[in-house]
Amino acid sequence: MPANDTNKKVWRLLIDDPQDGAWNMAVDEAILCQRKNGETLSTLRIYSWQRRTVSLGYFQRIDKALADLCAQNSIDLIRRPTGGGFVLHDQEFTFSVIFSRQDLRDQHQAVEYFRVIATCIRKALLLLGTTASLAENEFNGKDNHFFCFNNPTKYDLLIAGKKVCGSAQRRYRDIILQQGSLILSTPGDPAYWQQASGLEEVLRQKISLAQISTAFQQSFASELKLNFVPGNLTAAELLLARQLAAEKYTQDSWNYQGNYQGDHA
């Protein structure tokens, strides 16, 4: 390691192949649990989806209209371990950050890590050729069915006033899981995307996931003073992820949580 890197924290970098929603959520939670136990490094994970998937925030109710929309359009539905509004995972760049507060050079109140991560993403967007601002408005929490990208809230990323990137958190004391979605283009019903825009729409050109991944790695490393080490899931993480996928994230008892069941009852 070069001499000027000796004061940098070492984080793991995971870049995963496309998977289904249950596996994607199970892996994030497995890493969170293992990081909480001190059994793995803080991690930047970059992943994607085999099929179009709607993910619900942990606290959201699902209503009949959304369930019908998913069923009619062959869209999978999954509930995240993090909060926030529902997200359509389709033409996007998806990432998660699982870290200990002690693994950053400055420690903050938990909610301030939204700002810390948003600052990294804003720098990545600058590397990709556009400028972004951080939203400042607070979400009042009254709408339990809200679509994430129609509700810019504090520390979301905005370009020309429209939301391009949103995140949600789960916290275990000093360990934080933050899941995020950067929209590339706005698919589907325009009613869902009035307050949103996609990065490719802003840049007016296609951009590869590899380009975005490189920009994220560079911005996180420079902003947070990190060294990334490419890696894989540990044996313990794999075992726990398989268990969580089978026993939790594929189960209606988790994904619907006693709310509208429809044909899934």
Phi and psi in degrees as GROMACS dihedral restraints (atoms count N, CA, C in turn):
[ dihedral_restraints ]
;  ai    aj    ak    al  type     phi  dphi    fc
    3     4     5     6     1   -58.3    20    10
    4     5     6     7     1   153.8    20    10
    6     7     8     9     1   -58.9    20    10
    7     8     9    10     1   -37.6    20    10
    9    10    11    12     1   -77.4    20    10
   10    11    12    13     1    -0.5    20    10
   12    13    14    15     1   -99.4    20    10
   13    14    15    16     1    -0.7    20    10
   15    16    17    18     1   -65.6    20    10
   16    17    18    19     1   -24.8    20    10
   18    19    20    21     1   -94.8    20    10
   19    20    21    22     1     6.0    20    10
   21    22    23    24     1   -90.2    20    10
   22    23    24    25     1   144.7    20    10
   24    25    26    27     1   -77.0    20    10
   25    26    27    28     1   146.6    20    10
   27    28    29    30     1   -98.4    20    10
   28    29    30    31     1   123.4    20    10
   30    31    32    33     1  -117.9    20    10
   31    32    33    34     1   155.5    20    10
   33    34    35    36     1   -89.6    20    10
   34    35    36    37     1   143.7    20    10
   36    37    38    39     1  -112.7    20    10
   37    38    39    40     1   123.3    20    10
   39    40    41    42     1  -115.7    20    10
   40    41    42    43     1   127.6    20    10
   42    43    44    45     1  -122.9    20    10
   43    44    45    46     1   109.0    20    10
   45    46    47    48     1  -102.1    20    10
   46    47    48    49     1   152.4    20    10
   48    49    50    51     1   -71.2    20    10
   49    50    51    52     1   161.5    20    10
   51    52    53    54     1   -57.8    20    10
   52    53    54    55     1   136.5    20    10
   54    55    56    57     1  -137.4    20    10
   55    56    57    58     1   171.1    20    10
   57    58    59    60     1   -78.9    20    10
   58    59    60    61     1   169.9    20    10
   60    61    62    63     1   -63.1    20    10
   61    62    63    64     1   -39.9    20    10
   63    64    65    66     1   -60.6    20    10
   64    65    66    67     1   -43.2    20    10
   66    67    68    69     1   -69.3    20    10
   67    68    69    70     1   -41.4    20    10
   69    70    71    72     1   -59.7    20    10
   70    71    72    73     1   -44.1    20    10
   72    73    74    75     1   -71.0    20    10
   73    74    75    76     1   -38.4    20    10
   75    76    77    78     1   -63.4    20    10
   76    77    78    79     1   -39.7    20    10
   78    79    80    81     1   -64.7    20    10
   79    80    81    82     1   -45.2    20    10
   81    82    83    84     1   -59.4    20    10
   82    83    84    85     1   -43.4    20    10
   84    85    86    87     1   -68.9    20    10
   85    86    87    88     1   -37.2    20    10
   87    88    89    90     1   -62.3    20    10
   88    89    90    91     1   -42.7    20    10
   90    91    92    93     1   -63.4    20    10
   91    92    93    94     1   -43.1    20    10
   93    94    95    96     1   -56.8    20    10
   94    95    96    97     1   -46.8    20    10
   96    97    98    99     1   -63.6    20    10
   97    98    99   100     1   -42.4    20    10
   99   100   101   102     1   -70.7    20    10
  100   101   102   103     1   -33.4    20    10
  102   103   104   105     1   -68.2    20    10
  103   104   105   106     1   -38.6    20    10
  105   106   107   108     1   -60.4    20    10
  106   107   108   109     1   -35.2    20    10
  108   109   110   111     1   -85.1    20    10
  109   110   111   112     1     0.4    20    10
  111   112   113   114     1    73.9    20    10
  112   113   114   115     1    21.7    20    10
  114   115   116   117     1   -99.9    20    10
  115   116   117   118     1    -0.7    20    10
  117   118   119   120     1  -152.2    20    10
  118   119   120   121     1   165.7    20    10
  120   121   122   123     1   -78.6    20    10
  121   122   123   124     1   156.8    20    10
  123   124   125   126     1   -58.4    20    10
  124   125   126   127     1   145.5    20    10
  126   127   128   129     1  -139.3    20    10
  127   128   129   130     1   136.1    20    10
  129   130   131   132     1  -102.3    20    10
  130   131   132   133     1   118.4    20    10
  132   133   134   135     1  -114.7    20    10
  133   134   135   136     1   132.4    20    10
  135   136   137   138     1  -118.9    20    10
  136   137   138   139     1   126.5    20    10
  138   139   140   141     1  -148.5    20    10
  139   140   141   142     1   173.7    20    10
  141   142   143   144     1  -147.7    20    10
  142   143   144   145     1  -175.5    20    10
  144   145   146   147     1  -123.7    20    10
  145   146   147   148     1   135.7    20    10
  147   148   149   150     1   -70.1    20    10
  148   149   150   151     1   -33.7    20    10
  150   151   152   153     1  -136.2    20    10
  151   152   153   154     1   158.9    20    10
  153   154   155   156     1   -58.9    20    10
  154   155   156   157     1   133.6    20    10
  156   157   158   159     1  -141.9    20    10
  157   158   159   160     1   136.1    20    10
  159   160   161   162     1   -96.9    20    10
  160   161   162   163     1   127.3    20    10
  162   163   164   165     1  -108.4    20    10
  163   164   165   166     1   129.9    20    10
  165   166   167   168     1   -88.7    20    10
  166   167   168   169     1   146.3    20    10
  168   169   170   171     1   -68.2    20    10
  169   170   171   172     1   153.4    20    10
  171   172   173   174     1   -52.1    20    10
  172   173   174   175     1   -39.6    20    10
  174   175   176   177     1   -93.4    20    10
  175   176   177   178     1     0.7    20    10
  177   178   179   180     1   -79.1    20    10
  178   179   180   181     1   145.9    20    10
  180   181   182   183     1   -87.6    20    10
  181   182   183   184     1   151.0    20    10
  183   184   185   186     1  -105.0    20    10
  184   185   186   187     1   132.8    20    10
  186   187   188   189     1  -106.1    20    10
  187   188   189   190     1   170.4    20    10
  189   190   191   192     1   -62.5    20    10
  190   191   192   193     1   -38.5    20    10
  192   193   194   195     1   -60.5    20    10
  193   194   195   196     1   -44.1    20    10
  195   196   197   198     1   -70.1    20    10
  196   197   198   199     1   -41.8    20    10
  198   199   200   201     1   -60.8    20    10
  199   200   201   202     1   -42.6    20    10
  201   202   203   204     1   -65.9    20    10
  202   203   204   205     1   -40.9    20    10
  204   205   206   207     1   -58.6    20    10
  205   206   207   208     1   -44.5    20    10
  207   208   209   210     1   -64.8    20    10
  208   209   210   211     1   -45.6    20    10
  210   211   212   213     1   -63.8    20    10
  211   212   213   214     1   -41.9    20    10
  213   214   215   216     1   -71.6    20    10
  214   215   216   217     1   -22.7    20    10
  216   217   218   219     1  -113.5    20    10
  217   218   219   220     1    16.8    20    10
  219   220   221   222     1    53.3    20    10
  220   221   222   223     1    44.0    20    10
  222   223   224   225     1  -104.0    20    10
  223   224   225   226     1   125.2    20    10
  225   226   227   228     1   -66.9    20    10
  226   227   228   229     1   158.5    20    10
  228   229   230   231     1  -132.6    20    10
  229   230   231   232     1   134.0    20    10
  231   232   233   234     1  -142.0    20    10
  232   233   234   235     1   151.3    20    10
  234   235   236   237     1  -104.0    20    10
  235   236   237   238     1   131.9    20    10
  237   238   239   240     1   -79.5    20    10
  238   239   240   241     1   161.5    20    10
  240   241   242   243     1   -81.5    20    10
  241   242   243   244     1    -8.1    20    10
  243   244   245   246     1  -104.4    20    10
  244   245   246   247     1   168.0    20    10
  246   247   248   249     1   -83.2    20    10
  247   248   249   250     1  -152.8    20    10
  249   250   251   252     1    87.7    20    10
  250   251   252   253     1  -172.0    20    10
  252   253   254   255     1   -94.4    20    10
  253   254   255   256     1   174.4    20    10
  255   256   257   258     1   -75.7    20    10
  256   257   258   259     1   149.4    20    10
  258   259   260   261     1  -129.7    20    10
  259   260   261   262     1   136.8    20    10
  261   262   263   264     1   -92.2    20    10
  262   263   264   265     1   113.7    20    10
  264   265   266   267     1   -91.0    20    10
  265   266   267   268     1   104.8    20    10
  267   268   269   270     1  -142.9    20    10
  268   269   270   271     1   -89.2    20    10
  270   271   272   273     1   -97.8    20    10
  271   272   273   274     1    83.4    20    10
  273   274   275   276     1  -155.0    20    10
  274   275   276   277     1   170.6    20    10
  276   277   278   279     1  -115.0    20    10
  277   278   279   280     1   120.4    20    10
  279   280   281   282     1  -110.6    20    10
  280   281   282   283     1   140.5    20    10
  282   283   284   285     1  -147.2    20    10
  283   284   285   286     1   159.8    20    10
  285   286   287   288     1  -138.0    20    10
  286   287   288   289     1   151.5    20    10
  288   289   290   291     1  -128.7    20    10
  289   290   291   292     1   121.9    20    10
  291   292   293   294     1  -121.8    20    10
  292   293   294   295     1   116.8    20    10
  294   295   296   297     1  -152.2    20    10
  295   296   297   298     1   158.4    20    10
  297   298   299   300     1   -92.5    20    10
  298   299   300   301     1   140.2    20    10
  300   301   302   303     1   -56.4    20    10
  301   302   303   304     1   -31.4    20    10
  303   304   305   306     1   -69.8    20    10
  304   305   306   307     1   -12.5    20    10
  306   307   308   309     1   -89.4    20    10
  307   308   309   310     1     5.8    20    10
  309   310   311   312     1  -114.4    20    10
  310   311   312   313     1   153.7    20    10
  312   313   314   315     1   -67.3    20    10
  313   314   315   316     1   -29.9    20    10
  315   316   317   318     1  -119.9    20    10
  316   317   318   319     1   137.4    20    10
  318   319   320   321     1  -105.9    20    10
  319   320   321   322     1   139.8    20    10
  321   322   323   324     1  -131.0    20    10
  322   323   324   325     1   172.3    20    10
  324   325   326   327     1   -63.1    20    10
  325   326   327   328     1   149.3    20    10
  327   328   329   330     1   -54.5    20    10
  328   329   330   331     1   -43.0    20    10
  330   331   332   333     1   -64.4    20    10
  331   332   333   334     1   -25.3    20    10
  333   334   335   336     1   -70.3    20    10
  334   335   336   337     1   -15.4    20    10
  336   337   338   339     1   -69.8    20    10
  337   338   339   340     1   -20.1    20    10
  339   340   341   342     1   -58.7    20    10
  340   341   342   343     1   -44.0    20    10
  342   343   344   345     1   -66.7    20    10
  343   344   345   346     1   -41.4    20    10
  345   346   347   348     1   -60.0    20    10
  346   347   348   349     1   -48.8    20    10
  348   349   350   351     1   -68.1    20    10
  349   350   351   352     1   -39.5    20    10
  351   352   353   354     1   -61.1    20    10
  352   353   354   355     1   -36.0    20    10
  354   355   356   357     1   -63.5    20    10
  355   356   357   358     1   -38.2    20    10
  357   358   359   360     1   -64.5    20    10
  358   359   360   361     1   -43.7    20    10
  360   361   362   363     1   -66.3    20    10
  361   362   363   364     1   -40.2    20    10
  363   364   365   366     1   -60.3    20    10
  364   365   366   367     1   -39.8    20    10
  366   367   368   369     1   -66.1    20    10
  367   368   369   370     1   -37.5    20    10
  369   370   371   372     1   -62.8    20    10
  370   371   372   373     1   -41.8    20    10
  372   373   374   375     1   -64.3    20    10
  373   374   375   376     1   -35.4    20    10
  375   376   377   378     1   -63.6    20    10
  376   377   378   379     1   -41.4    20    10
  378   379   380   381     1   -62.4    20    10
  379   380   381   382     1   -29.5    20    10
  381   382   383   384     1   -86.6    20    10
  382   383   384   385     1    -5.9    20    10
  384   385   386   387     1   110.5    20    10
  385   386   387   388     1    16.1    20    10
  387   388   389   390     1  -144.7    20    10
  388   389   390   391     1   157.2    20    10
  390   391   392   393     1  -103.4    20    10
  391   392   393   394     1   150.7    20    10
  393   394   395   396     1  -140.2    20    10
  394   395   396   397     1   155.8    20    10
  396   397   398   399     1  -117.0    20    10
  397   398   399   400     1   164.3    20    10
  399   400   401   402     1   -98.1    20    10
  400   401   402   403     1   128.5    20    10
  402   403   404   405     1   -64.5    20    10
  403   404   405   406     1   149.3    20    10
  405   406   407   408     1  -118.2    20    10
  406   407   408   409     1   -13.6    20    10
  408   409   410   411     1   -77.0    20    10
  409   410   411   412     1   142.6    20    10
  411   412   413   414     1   -87.9    20    10
  412   413   414   415     1   143.7    20    10
  414   415   416   417     1   -86.4    20    10
  415   416   417   418     1   133.4    20    10
  417   418   419   420     1   -82.7    20    10
  418   419   420   421     1    -9.3    20    10
  420   421   422   423     1    75.2    20    10
  421   422   423   424     1     9.2    20    10
  423   424   425   426     1   -82.2    20    10
  424   425   426   427     1   -28.2    20    10
  426   427   428   429     1   -93.1    20    10
  427   428   429   430     1   107.8    20    10
  429   430   431   432     1   -83.0    20    10
  430   431   432   433     1    -4.5    20    10
  432   433   434   435     1  -113.7    20    10
  433   434   435   436     1    16.1    20    10
  435   436   437   438     1   -71.0    20    10
  436   437   438   439     1   148.3    20    10
  438   439   440   441     1   -88.7    20    10
  439   440   441   442     1   126.3    20    10
  441   442   443   444     1   -51.5    20    10
  442   443   444   445     1   -45.6    20    10
  444   445   446   447     1   -84.3    20    10
  445   446   447   448     1    -0.6    20    10
  447   448   449   450     1   -98.1    20    10
  448   449   450   451     1     6.4    20    10
  450   451   452   453     1  -135.5    20    10
  451   452   453   454     1    75.3    20    10
  453   454   455   456     1   -60.2    20    10
  454   455   456   457     1   125.8    20    10
  456   457   458   459     1  -127.3    20    10
  457   458   459   460     1   174.1    20    10
  459   460   461   462     1   -51.1    20    10
  460   461   462   463     1   127.6    20    10
  462   463   464   465     1    75.1    20    10
  463   464   465   466     1     7.6    20    10
  465   466   467   468     1   -67.2    20    10
  466   467   468   469     1   160.7    20    10
  468   469   470   471     1   -97.0    20    10
  469   470   471   472     1   128.1    20    10
  471   472   473   474     1  -119.4    20    10
  472   473   474   475     1   140.4    20    10
  474   475   476   477     1  -123.6    20    10
  475   476   477   478     1   122.1    20    10
  477   478   479   480     1    52.8    20    10
  478   479   480   481     1    38.8    20    10
  480   481   482   483     1    82.2    20    10
  481   482   483   484     1    -1.7    20    10
  483   484   485   486     1  -112.2    20    10
  484   485   486   487     1   143.3    20    10
  486   487   488   489     1   -76.4    20    10
  487   488   489   490     1   128.6    20    10
  489   490   491   492     1  -115.2    20    10
  490   491   492   493     1   -19.7    20    10
  492   493   494   495     1  -146.9    20    10
  493   494   495   496     1   130.7    20    10
  495   496   497   498     1  -131.2    20    10
  496   497   498   499     1   158.1    20    10
  498   499   500   501     1  -140.8    20    10
  499   500   501   502     1   160.9    20    10
  501   502   503   504     1  -143.5    20    10
  502   503   504   505     1   153.7    20    10
  504   505   506   507     1  -123.3    20    10
  505   506   507   508     1   158.5    20    10
  507   508   509   510     1  -136.5    20    10
  508   509   510   511     1   139.0    20    10
  510   511   512   513     1  -127.8    20    10
  511   512   513   514     1   134.8    20    10
  513   514   515   516     1  -119.2    20    10
  514   515   516   517     1    91.1    20    10
  516   517   518   519     1    53.4    20    10
  517   518   519   520     1  -109.1    20    10
  519   520   521   522     1   -93.4    20    10
  520   521   522   523     1     6.4    20    10
  522   523   524   525     1  -110.8    20    10
  523   524   525   526     1   133.8    20    10
  525   526   527   528     1  -126.6    20    10
  526   527   528   529     1   132.7    20    10
  528   529   530   531     1  -108.0    20    10
  529   530   531   532     1   122.6    20    10
  531   532   533   534     1  -122.1    20    10
  532   533   534   535     1   120.7    20    10
  534   535   536   537     1  -103.6    20    10
  535   536   537   538     1   139.2    20    10
  537   538   539   540     1  -139.5    20    10
  538   539   540   541     1   155.7    20    10
  540   541   542   543     1  -135.2    20    10
  541   542   543   544     1   122.1    20    10
  543   544   545   546     1  -106.9    20    10
  544   545   546   547     1   114.4    20    10
  546   547   548   549     1   -75.5    20    10
  547   548   549   550     1   131.7    20    10
  549   550   551   552     1   -91.2    20    10
  550   551   552   553     1   -44.8    20    10
  552   553   554   555     1  -147.9    20    10
  553   554   555   556     1   156.1    20    10
  555   556   557   558     1   -97.0    20    10
  556   557   558   559     1   100.0    20    10
  558   559   560   561     1   -88.2    20    10
  559   560   561   562     1   170.0    20    10
  561   562   563   564     1    79.5    20    10
  562   563   564   565     1  -160.8    20    10
  564   565   566   567     1   -59.9    20    10
  565   566   567   568     1   119.7    20    10
  567   568   569   570     1   -57.4    20    10
  568   569   570   571     1   -23.9    20    10
  570   571   572   573     1   -61.2    20    10
  571   572   573   574     1   -27.3    20    10
  573   574   575   576     1   -82.6    20    10
  574   575   576   577     1   -10.1    20    10
  576   577   578   579     1  -123.3    20    10
  577   578   579   580     1    24.4    20    10
  579   580   581   582     1   -64.5    20    10
  580   581   582   583     1   -32.1    20    10
  582   583   584   585     1  -104.0    20    10
  583   584   585   586     1    11.2    20    10
  585   586   587   588     1  -121.8    20    10
  586   587   588   589     1   161.1    20    10
  588   589   590   591     1  -147.2    20    10
  589   590   591   592     1   162.2    20    10
  591   592   593   594     1  -109.7    20    10
  592   593   594   595     1   150.5    20    10
  594   595   596   597     1   -60.2    20    10
  595   596   597   598     1   -41.9    20    10
  597   598   599   600     1   -67.4    20    10
  598   599   600   601     1   -31.2    20    10
  600   601   602   603     1   -68.8    20    10
  601   602   603   604     1   -36.7    20    10
  603   604   605   606     1   -68.2    20    10
  604   605   606   607     1   -46.8    20    10
  606   607   608   609     1   -79.1    20    10
  607   608   609   610     1   -17.2    20    10
  609   610   611   612     1    58.7    20    10
  610   611   612   613     1    39.7    20    10
  612   613   614   615     1  -162.4    20    10
  613   614   615   616     1   157.0    20    10
  615   616   617   618     1   -71.6    20    10
  616   617   618   619     1   148.1    20    10
  618   619   620   621     1  -139.4    20    10
  619   620   621   622     1   137.0    20    10
  621   622   623   624     1   -83.4    20    10
  622   623   624   625     1   154.7    20    10
  624   625   626   627     1   -62.5    20    10
  625   626   627   628     1   -31.4    20    10
  627   628   629   630     1   -64.9    20    10
  628   629   630   631     1   -39.4    20    10
  630   631   632   633     1   -63.0    20    10
  631   632   633   634     1   -43.9    20    10
  633   634   635   636     1   -66.2    20    10
  634   635   636   637     1   -41.8    20    10
  636   637   638   639     1   -58.4    20    10
  637   638   639   640     1   -44.2    20    10
  639   640   641   642     1   -63.0    20    10
  640   641   642   643     1   -42.5    20    10
  642   643   644   645     1   -63.7    20    10
  643   644   645   646     1   -40.8    20    10
  645   646   647   648     1   -62.4    20    10
  646   647   648   649     1   -46.6    20    10
  648   649   650   651     1   -59.7    20    10
  649   650   651   652     1   -44.9    20    10
  651   652   653   654     1   -65.4    20    10
  652   653   654   655     1   -43.3    20    10
  654   655   656   657     1   -70.8    20    10
  655   656   657   658     1   -43.4    20    10
  657   658   659   660     1   -63.5    20    10
  658   659   660   661     1   -42.5    20    10
  660   661   662   663     1   -63.5    20    10
  661   662   663   664     1   -43.3    20    10
  663   664   665   666     1   -76.3    20    10
  664   665   666   667     1   -40.5    20    10
  666   667   668   669     1   -71.6    20    10
  667   668   669   670     1   -38.4    20    10
  669   670   671   672     1  -102.6    20    10
  670   671   672   673     1     2.3    20    10
  672   673   674   675     1    58.0    20    10
  673   674   675   676     1    61.5    20    10
  675   676   677   678     1  -119.3    20    10
  676   677   678   679     1   156.2    20    10
  678   679   680   681     1  -114.9    20    10
  679   680   681   682     1   125.2    20    10
  681   682   683   684     1   -92.3    20    10
  682   683   684   685     1   136.2    20    10
  684   685   686   687     1  -116.4    20    10
  685   686   687   688     1   114.2    20    10
  687   688   689   690     1   -59.2    20    10
  688   689   690   691     1   139.8    20    10
  690   691   692   693     1  -153.4    20    10
  691   692   693   694     1  -171.1    20    10
  693   694   695   696     1  -132.4    20    10
  694   695   696   697     1   169.8    20    10
  696   697   698   699     1   -64.2    20    10
  697   698   699   700     1   144.0    20    10
  699   700   701   702     1   -74.8    20    10
  700   701   702   703     1   166.3    20    10
  702   703   704   705     1   -59.6    20    10
  703   704   705   706     1   -39.8    20    10
  705   706   707   708     1   -66.8    20    10
  706   707   708   709     1   -39.9    20    10
  708   709   710   711     1   -65.0    20    10
  709   710   711   712     1   -42.6    20    10
  711   712   713   714     1   -60.7    20    10
  712   713   714   715     1   -46.2    20    10
  714   715   716   717     1   -60.5    20    10
  715   716   717   718     1   -46.8    20    10
  717   718   719   720     1   -68.2    20    10
  718   719   720   721     1   -39.0    20    10
  720   721   722   723     1   -61.8    20    10
  721   722   723   724     1   -42.5    20    10
  723   724   725   726     1   -62.4    20    10
  724   725   726   727     1   -40.2    20    10
  726   727   728   729     1   -65.3    20    10
  727   728   729   730     1   -45.4    20    10
  729   730   731   732     1   -65.6    20    10
  730   731   732   733     1   -38.8    20    10
  732   733   734   735     1   -64.0    20    10
  733   734   735   736     1   -43.1    20    10
  735   736   737   738     1   -74.8    20    10
  736   737   738   739     1   -39.9    20    10
  738   739   740   741     1   -99.6    20    10
  739   740   741   742     1   -11.0    20    10
  741   742   743   744     1  -128.6    20    10
  742   743   744   745     1   -64.2    20    10
  744   745   746   747     1   -78.1    20    10
  745   746   747   748     1   -10.1    20    10
  747   748   749   750     1   -99.8    20    10
  748   749   750   751     1     4.1    20    10
  750   751   752   753     1  -100.1    20    10
  751   752   753   754     1   134.2    20    10
  753   754   755   756     1   -61.7    20    10
  754   755   756   757     1   -29.8    20    10
  756   757   758   759     1   -61.0    20    10
  757   758   759   760     1   -28.2    20    10
  759   760   761   762     1   -89.4    20    10
  760   761   762   763     1   -50.5    20    10
  762   763   764   765     1   -69.2    20    10
  763   764   765   766     1   -30.5    20    10
  765   766   767   768     1  -106.5    20    10
  766   767   768   769     1   -24.2    20    10
  768   769   770   771     1    46.8    20    10
  769   770   771   772     1    47.9    20    10
  771   772   773   774     1    75.9    20    10
  772   773   774   775     1     4.0    20    10
  774   775   776   777     1   -93.1    20    10
  775   776   777   778     1  -149.4    20    10
  777   778   779   780     1   -55.8    20    10
  778   779   780   781     1   126.2    20    10
  780   781   782   783     1  -105.4    20    10
  781   782   783   784     1   -37.0    20    10
  783   784   785   786     1    56.1    20    10
  784   785   786   787     1  -135.1    20    10
  786   787   788   789     1   -78.3    20    10
  787   788   789   790     1    -0.3    20    10
  789   790   791   792     1   -92.5    20    10
  790   791   792   793     1    -2.3    20    10
